[in-house]
């Protein structure tokens, strides 16, 4: 059987038809925008902004966010066209199956494990850090050895532990949200909508209250001079900063994985994808501008809670606890969306026979891929509990960038091979937009450390082995 066989558009659309055993269509356009905002506003805003500013871009971290958003916009326009054409669960995996064939679809599906599962683990670790900060305000202290992995150092209130046992708070939140996803997509989306309202309100409050406390001297120099090392300030630092925060921009990607559960995917997908990107880019730039204006950027070095550090300058101490609670809400919704996205990708791959049927079993009552949710609950908990957050973050970014590149390539192929296929949304300025998306994403991948490329190669090599050992033999998609 050919490794380049493709799924026909008619087959994909037939899979999108709701049936008694299929996924339930419950998500409106508004819910899809909220789903995207839920994924985007989180770690990138509340933690990685400080890291990118202190180590890479300085006050020009705002330019880093704009650069990342430009790459996302090009890719997002390509995602929107695919999502309106092929409203099937699976995101970039499904699109690749229709355009580049089974082997490339497997590659992108395996890559999405990096993007979603490890992304959920990354945010879970950050969630645990802010939880410790919140609990300490009420003199509740979880043993630090039970709050970090064996290979990292954690300091809370002047107490330091070098190498813990396990990160139990991270495992707790991942397990709780996995069980919620089993309960149902509509229930999960309702919870996400509540969390989105809370954290957007606090982000706006941070911007409004912090604006009058900005010290213009903190913006000088706006682009710090490069130290002579690639990625340490200067324009290369801005690019590295963009690559560092890039994984927080995967909200519209997560929206596309829910296409089969959208009430009107042809209309809802473009609105959800592009709407969430526009809203969050504006909030990101304003938030970063205020944060780096409140205190000198170098004060964020090694700070796991830079938003709280910056906000302390305003003197609104009574809002500090509220800020931390909002950050926890933000992280919670990000983890929720990432876990949902990953389960839908594996659901699609299992339906195609590339993975065991276990991953596509639908719960008889809740109509969710509950076994996949349980599998990833364990998988993500292992990473969240035992792997340092620094090792997880770059793997997520490079996986996301690779996925975006392949989606842009897919639009070019579909326009050439299926120019007359129905499209309720068309990517404008083809081939410029997809080519620009490829160039920007590859440039940001280049800006990441060499270790990220090595880990990507090892992960992909493992995926290739699994495909030829199991997926190729068990694929149930007919040869064209």
C-alpha positions as CSV (number, residue, x, y, z in Angstrom):
1,X,0.0,0.0,0.0
2,X,1.3,3.5,-0.9
3,X,2.5,5.8,1.8
4,X,1.5,8.7,-0.4
5,X,-2.2,7.8,-0.8
6,X,-4.6,10.6,-0.1
7,X,-8.1,11.0,1.4
8,X,-10.6,12.3,-1.1
9,X,-12.5,15.5,-0.3
10,X,-15.8,13.6,-0.6
11,X,-14.6,11.0,1.9
12,X,-13.6,13.7,4.4
13,X,-16.9,15.5,4.1
14,X,-18.8,12.3,4.6
15,X,-16.9,11.8,7.8
16,X,-18.0,15.3,9.0
17,X,-21.7,14.3,8.7
18,X,-23.1,13.9,12.2
19,X,-24.4,10.5,13.1
20,X,-25.5,8.7,16.2
21,X,-21.9,7.6,16.9
22,X,-20.2,10.8,15.8
23,X,-19.0,13.8,17.7
24,X,-21.7,16.2,18.8
25,X,-22.1,19.6,17.1
26,X,-22.5,22.0,20.0
27,X,-20.0,24.9,19.3
28,X,-21.2,28.3,18.0
29,X,-18.9,30.9,16.3
30,X,-18.7,32.8,19.6
31,X,-17.7,29.7,21.4
32,X,-15.0,29.0,18.9
33,X,-13.6,32.5,19.3
34,X,-13.6,32.0,23.1
35,X,-12.0,28.6,22.5
36,X,-9.1,30.3,20.6
37,X,-8.7,33.1,23.2
38,X,-8.7,30.4,25.9
39,X,-5.7,28.7,24.2
40,X,-3.8,31.9,23.3
41,X,-4.0,34.0,26.5
42,X,-2.0,32.0,29.1
43,X,1.7,31.1,29.4
44,X,2.8,33.4,26.7
45,X,1.3,36.4,28.3
46,X,1.8,35.7,32.0
47,X,5.2,33.9,32.1
48,X,7.0,33.9,28.8
49,X,6.7,37.6,28.2
50,X,9.2,38.2,31.1
51,X,11.6,35.5,29.9
52,X,11.6,36.9,26.3
53,X,12.1,40.4,27.5
54,X,14.9,39.6,30.0
55,X,16.9,37.2,27.9
56,X,16.2,38.1,24.3
57,X,14.4,41.2,23.3
58,X,14.2,43.8,26.1
59,X,11.3,46.3,25.8
60,X,11.2,45.3,22.1
61,X,9.4,42.1,23.2
62,X,6.3,43.9,21.8
63,X,7.9,43.6,18.3
64,X,8.5,39.9,19.1
65,X,4.8,39.4,19.6
66,X,4.0,41.3,16.4
67,X,6.5,39.1,14.5
68,X,5.0,36.0,15.9
69,X,1.5,37.2,15.2
70,X,2.4,38.0,11.5
71,X,3.6,34.4,11.1
72,X,0.4,33.2,12.8
73,X,-1.7,35.4,10.6
74,X,-0.3,33.9,7.4
75,X,-0.8,30.4,8.7
76,X,-4.2,31.3,10.2
77,X,-5.5,32.4,6.8
78,X,-4.4,29.0,5.4
79,X,-6.0,27.2,8.4
80,X,-9.2,29.1,7.8
81,X,-9.5,28.0,4.2
82,X,-8.8,24.3,5.1
83,X,-11.2,24.4,8.0
84,X,-14.0,25.8,5.9
85,X,-13.4,23.1,3.2
86,X,-12.7,20.2,5.5
87,X,-14.7,20.6,8.7
88,X,-13.4,17.4,10.2
89,X,-11.7,16.8,13.6
90,X,-8.0,16.5,13.3
91,X,-6.7,19.9,12.3
92,X,-3.4,19.9,10.3
93,X,-3.3,16.1,10.3
94,X,-6.6,15.9,8.3
95,X,-5.5,18.7,5.9
96,X,-2.2,17.0,5.2
97,X,-4.0,13.7,4.5
98,X,-6.0,15.4,1.8
99,X,-3.1,17.3,0.2
100,X,0.3,15.5,0.8
101,X,-0.7,11.9,1.5
102,X,-0.7,9.5,4.4
103,X,2.9,9.6,5.4
104,X,3.0,13.4,5.7
105,X,-0.3,13.2,7.5
106,X,1.3,10.8,10.0
107,X,4.3,13.1,10.4
108,X,2.1,16.1,11.1
109,X,-0.1,14.2,13.5
110,X,2.9,12.9,15.4
111,X,4.3,16.5,15.5
112,X,1.0,17.7,17.0
113,X,1.7,15.5,20.0
114,X,4.6,17.9,20.7
115,X,2.4,20.9,20.1
116,X,-0.6,19.9,22.3
117,X,0.4,17.2,24.8
118,X,3.7,18.8,25.7
119,X,2.2,22.2,25.5
120,X,-0.4,21.1,28.2
121,X,2.5,19.8,30.3
122,X,4.4,23.0,30.0
123,X,1.5,25.1,31.1
124,X,0.7,22.7,33.8
125,X,4.1,23.2,35.4
126,X,3.6,27.0,35.2
127,X,0.2,26.6,36.7
128,X,1.7,24.8,39.7
129,X,4.1,27.7,40.3
130,X,1.4,30.3,40.5
131,X,-0.7,28.0,42.7
132,X,2.2,27.8,45.2
133,X,2.4,31.6,45.2
134,X,-1.3,31.9,45.8
135,X,-1.4,29.4,48.6
136,X,1.6,31.0,50.4
137,X,-0.5,34.2,50.8
138,X,-2.8,32.1,53.1
139,X,0.1,30.3,54.8
140,X,-0.7,27.1,53.1
141,X,2.6,25.4,52.0
142,X,2.9,22.3,49.8
143,X,6.3,20.6,50.3
144,X,8.5,21.9,47.6
145,X,9.8,18.4,46.9
146,X,6.3,17.5,45.8
147,X,6.0,20.6,43.6
148,X,8.9,20.2,41.1
149,X,10.6,17.6,39.0
150,X,13.9,15.9,40.1
151,X,15.9,17.9,37.6
152,X,15.0,21.5,38.4
153,X,15.5,24.1,41.2
154,X,12.5,25.7,42.9
155,X,12.5,28.7,45.2
156,X,9.4,29.9,47.1
157,X,9.5,32.6,49.8
158,X,13.3,32.3,50.2
159,X,13.2,28.5,50.5
160,X,15.0,26.6,47.8
161,X,15.0,22.9,46.8
162,X,17.4,21.6,44.2
163,X,15.7,18.6,42.7
164,X,12.3,17.6,43.9
165,X,10.4,14.3,43.7
166,X,7.3,15.0,41.6
167,X,5.2,18.0,40.6
168,X,1.9,17.0,42.2
169,X,0.0,20.3,41.5
170,X,0.7,20.0,37.8
171,X,-0.5,16.4,37.8
172,X,-3.7,17.4,39.7
173,X,-4.8,20.1,37.2
174,X,-4.0,17.9,34.1
175,X,-6.0,15.0,35.6
176,X,-9.0,17.2,36.6
177,X,-9.3,18.7,33.2
178,X,-8.9,15.4,31.4
179,X,-11.9,14.1,33.4
180,X,-13.9,17.2,32.6
181,X,-13.2,16.6,28.8
182,X,-14.6,13.1,29.2
183,X,-17.8,14.6,30.6
184,X,-18.5,16.5,27.4
185,X,-17.3,19.1,24.9
186,X,-20.3,21.5,25.6
187,X,-19.6,21.4,29.4
188,X,-15.9,22.0,28.8
189,X,-16.7,24.9,26.5
190,X,-19.0,26.5,29.0
191,X,-16.2,26.3,31.7
192,X,-13.8,27.7,29.1
193,X,-16.1,30.7,28.4
194,X,-16.2,31.6,32.1
195,X,-12.4,31.4,32.4
196,X,-11.9,33.5,29.3
197,X,-14.2,36.3,30.6
198,X,-12.3,36.3,34.0
199,X,-8.8,36.5,32.5
200,X,-9.6,39.0,29.7
201,X,-11.1,41.3,32.3
202,X,-7.9,41.1,34.5
203,X,-5.7,41.6,31.4
204,X,-7.6,44.8,30.6
205,X,-7.4,45.9,34.2
206,X,-3.6,45.4,34.2
207,X,-3.3,47.5,31.1
208,X,-5.6,50.3,32.2
209,X,-4.3,50.6,35.8
210,X,-0.7,50.0,34.8
211,X,-0.6,52.6,31.9
212,X,-0.4,55.6,34.2
213,X,2.6,54.1,36.1
214,X,4.8,53.6,33.0
215,X,8.3,55.0,33.3
216,X,9.4,56.0,29.9
217,X,13.1,55.5,31.0
218,X,12.4,51.8,31.0
219,X,12.0,51.8,27.2
220,X,15.6,53.1,26.7
221,X,17.2,51.5,24.8
222,X,14.0,50.0,23.2
223,X,16.1,47.5,21.3
224,X,19.2,46.6,23.5
225,X,22.4,46.1,21.7
226,X,23.3,42.5,20.8
227,X,25.8,41.0,23.2
228,X,27.7,39.2,20.3
229,X,25.7,36.0,20.9
230,X,22.9,35.0,18.5
231,X,19.5,35.6,20.2
232,X,20.8,37.8,23.0
233,X,19.2,41.1,22.2
234,X,19.4,43.1,18.9
235,X,17.2,41.9,16.0
236,X,18.3,38.3,16.5
237,X,17.0,38.6,20.0
238,X,13.7,39.9,18.8
239,X,13.4,36.8,16.5
240,X,14.4,34.4,19.3
241,X,11.9,36.2,21.6
242,X,9.2,35.7,18.9
243,X,10.1,32.0,18.7
244,X,10.1,31.6,22.5
245,X,6.5,32.9,22.9
246,X,5.2,31.4,19.6
247,X,3.6,28.3,21.2
248,X,1.2,30.6,23.0
249,X,-0.3,31.5,19.6
250,X,-1.7,28.1,18.8
251,X,-5.3,29.0,19.8
252,X,-6.6,29.1,16.2
253,X,-4.9,25.7,15.6
254,X,-6.9,24.3,18.5
255,X,-10.0,25.8,17.1
256,X,-9.6,23.9,13.9
257,X,-9.4,20.6,15.7
258,X,-13.0,21.2,16.9
259,X,-14.4,21.6,13.4
260,X,-16.5,18.5,13.6
261,X,-18.1,19.8,16.7
262,X,-19.0,23.3,15.3
263,X,-22.6,24.1,14.5
264,X,-21.7,25.9,11.3
265,X,-18.1,25.1,10.5
266,X,-18.0,26.9,7.1
267,X,-18.8,30.2,8.8
268,X,-17.6,29.5,12.3
269,X,-14.1,28.2,11.5
270,X,-12.8,31.4,9.8
271,X,-14.4,33.6,12.5
272,X,-13.0,31.5,15.3
273,X,-9.5,31.2,13.9
274,X,-8.9,34.8,12.8
275,X,-11.1,36.5,15.4
276,X,-9.2,34.9,18.3
277,X,-5.9,35.8,16.7
278,X,-6.8,39.5,16.3
279,X,-8.1,39.9,19.8
280,X,-5.2,38.2,21.4
281,X,-2.5,40.0,19.4
282,X,-3.9,43.4,20.5
283,X,-4.0,42.3,24.1
284,X,-0.5,40.8,23.9
285,X,1.2,43.9,22.5
286,X,-0.5,46.3,25.0
287,X,0.2,44.0,28.0
288,X,3.9,43.6,27.0
289,X,4.2,47.4,26.5
290,X,2.8,48.1,30.0
291,X,4.8,45.4,31.7
292,X,8.2,46.4,30.3
293,X,7.3,50.1,31.1
294,X,6.6,49.4,34.7
295,X,10.0,48.0,35.7
296,X,13.3,47.6,33.8
297,X,13.2,44.5,31.6
298,X,16.3,42.9,33.3
299,X,14.3,42.5,36.5
300,X,12.3,39.7,34.9
301,X,15.4,37.4,34.6
302,X,14.6,34.1,36.2
303,X,11.2,35.4,37.4
304,X,8.4,32.8,37.1
305,X,5.7,35.5,37.8
306,X,6.8,38.6,35.9
307,X,3.2,40.0,35.6
308,X,2.9,40.0,39.4
309,X,6.3,41.6,39.8
310,X,5.5,44.4,37.4
311,X,2.0,45.0,38.8
312,X,3.5,45.5,42.3
313,X,4.8,48.9,41.2
314,X,1.3,50.3,40.9
315,X,0.7,49.9,44.6
316,X,-2.6,48.1,44.1
317,X,-1.6,45.4,46.5
318,X,-5.2,44.4,47.0
319,X,-5.4,43.3,43.4
320,X,-2.3,41.1,43.6
321,X,-4.3,38.0,44.7
322,X,-6.9,38.6,42.0
323,X,-4.2,38.8,39.4
324,X,-2.8,35.5,40.4
325,X,-6.2,33.9,40.4
326,X,-6.8,35.2,36.9
327,X,-3.5,33.8,35.8
328,X,-4.4,30.4,37.2
329,X,-7.7,30.7,35.3
330,X,-5.8,31.6,32.1
331,X,-3.5,28.6,32.5
332,X,-6.5,26.3,33.2
333,X,-8.3,27.2,30.0
334,X,-5.1,26.8,28.0
335,X,-4.5,23.3,29.4
336,X,-8.2,22.4,28.7
337,X,-8.0,23.5,25.0
338,X,-4.7,21.7,24.4
339,X,-5.9,18.4,25.9
340,X,-9.0,18.7,23.8
341,X,-7.0,19.4,20.6
342,X,-4.7,16.4,21.2
343,X,-7.5,14.0,21.8
344,X,-9.2,15.0,18.6
345,X,-6.1,14.5,16.5
346,X,-5.6,11.0,17.9
347,X,-9.3,10.3,17.4
348,X,-8.9,11.1,13.7
349,X,-5.7,9.1,13.3
350,X,-7.3,6.1,14.9
351,X,-10.4,6.3,12.6
352,X,-7.9,6.0,9.7
353,X,-6.4,2.9,11.2
354,X,-3.0,4.5,11.8
355,X,-3.4,4.0,15.5
356,X,-5.3,1.3,17.4
357,X,-9.1,1.5,17.6
358,X,-8.7,2.2,21.3
359,X,-8.1,5.9,20.5
360,X,-11.4,6.4,18.5
361,X,-13.8,4.7,20.9
362,X,-16.7,7.1,21.7
363,X,-18.3,7.1,25.2
364,X,-21.9,5.7,24.8
365,X,-23.3,8.5,27.0
366,X,-21.0,11.5,26.7
367,X,-20.1,11.0,23.0
368,X,-16.4,11.9,23.6
369,X,-13.2,10.0,22.8
370,X,-12.9,9.1,26.5
371,X,-10.2,6.4,26.2
372,X,-7.9,8.9,24.3
373,X,-8.6,11.4,27.1
374,X,-7.5,8.9,29.7
375,X,-4.4,7.9,27.7
376,X,-3.3,11.5,27.4
377,X,-4.1,12.2,31.0
378,X,-1.4,9.7,32.0
379,X,1.0,10.7,29.2
380,X,0.8,14.5,29.9
381,X,1.0,13.9,33.7
382,X,4.3,12.0,33.3
383,X,5.8,15.0,31.5
384,X,4.2,17.6,33.8
385,X,5.3,15.7,36.9
386,X,8.9,14.9,36.0
387,X,10.3,17.1,33.2
388,X,11.6,20.7,33.8
389,X,9.5,23.4,32.1
390,X,12.5,24.8,30.3
391,X,13.0,21.6,28.4
392,X,9.3,21.4,27.4
393,X,8.8,25.0,26.1
394,X,11.2,25.0,23.1
395,X,9.9,21.5,22.0
396,X,6.4,22.9,21.9
397,X,7.4,26.0,19.8
398,X,9.3,24.1,17.2
399,X,6.5,21.5,16.8
400,X,4.0,24.3,16.4
401,X,6.1,26.1,13.7
402,X,6.6,22.9,11.8
403,X,2.8,22.3,11.8
404,X,2.1,25.8,10.5
405,X,4.7,25.3,7.7
406,X,3.0,22.2,6.4
407,X,-0.5,23.7,6.5
408,X,0.8,26.6,4.3
409,X,2.3,24.1,1.9
410,X,-1.0,22.3,1.8
411,X,-2.9,25.3,0.6
412,X,-0.5,25.7,-2.3
413,X,-1.0,22.1,-3.3
414,X,-4.8,22.2,-3.0
415,X,-5.1,25.4,-5.1
416,X,-3.1,23.7,-7.8
417,X,-4.7,20.2,-7.7
418,X,-8.3,21.1,-6.6
419,X,-8.9,24.7,-7.8
420,X,-12.6,24.3,-8.2
421,X,-13.4,22.6,-4.8
422,X,-16.0,24.5,-2.8
423,X,-14.4,27.0,-0.4
424,X,-16.6,29.2,1.8
425,X,-13.4,31.0,2.8
426,X,-10.5,31.6,0.4
427,X,-7.0,32.5,1.6
428,X,-6.2,35.9,-0.1
429,X,-3.2,36.7,-2.2
430,X,-2.1,33.2,-3.0
431,X,0.7,32.2,-3.4
432,X,2.1,35.2,-1.4
433,X,0.3,34.5,1.9
434,X,1.2,30.8,2.2
435,X,4.8,31.3,1.0
436,X,5.2,34.2,3.5
437,X,3.9,31.9,6.2
438,X,6.4,29.3,5.4
439,X,9.3,31.8,5.3
440,X,8.4,33.4,8.6
441,X,7.9,30.1,10.4
442,X,11.1,28.6,9.1
443,X,13.0,31.8,10.2
444,X,11.6,31.5,13.7
445,X,12.5,27.8,13.8
446,X,16.1,28.8,12.8
447,X,16.1,31.3,15.8
448,X,15.5,28.4,18.3
449,X,18.4,26.7,20.0
450,X,20.1,23.7,18.3
451,X,18.9,21.4,21.1
452,X,15.3,22.0,20.0
453,X,16.2,20.7,16.5
454,X,17.9,17.7,17.9
455,X,14.9,16.8,20.1
456,X,12.6,17.4,17.1
457,X,14.7,15.0,15.0
458,X,14.6,12.3,17.7
459,X,10.9,12.6,18.2
460,X,10.2,12.5,14.5
461,X,12.5,9.5,14.0
462,X,10.5,7.6,16.7
463,X,7.2,8.5,14.9
464,X,8.5,7.2,11.6
465,X,9.4,3.9,13.3
466,X,5.9,3.6,14.7
467,X,4.3,4.4,11.4
468,X,6.1,1.7,9.4
469,X,5.7,-0.8,12.3
470,X,2.0,-0.3,12.8
471,X,0.3,2.5,10.9
472,X,1.2,1.6,7.3
473,X,0.0,-2.0,7.8
474,X,-3.3,-1.1,9.5
475,X,-4.4,1.9,7.5
476,X,-8.0,1.6,6.4
477,X,-7.9,4.4,3.8
478,X,-8.2,2.9,0.3
479,X,-5.5,3.6,-2.3
480,X,-6.6,6.2,-4.9
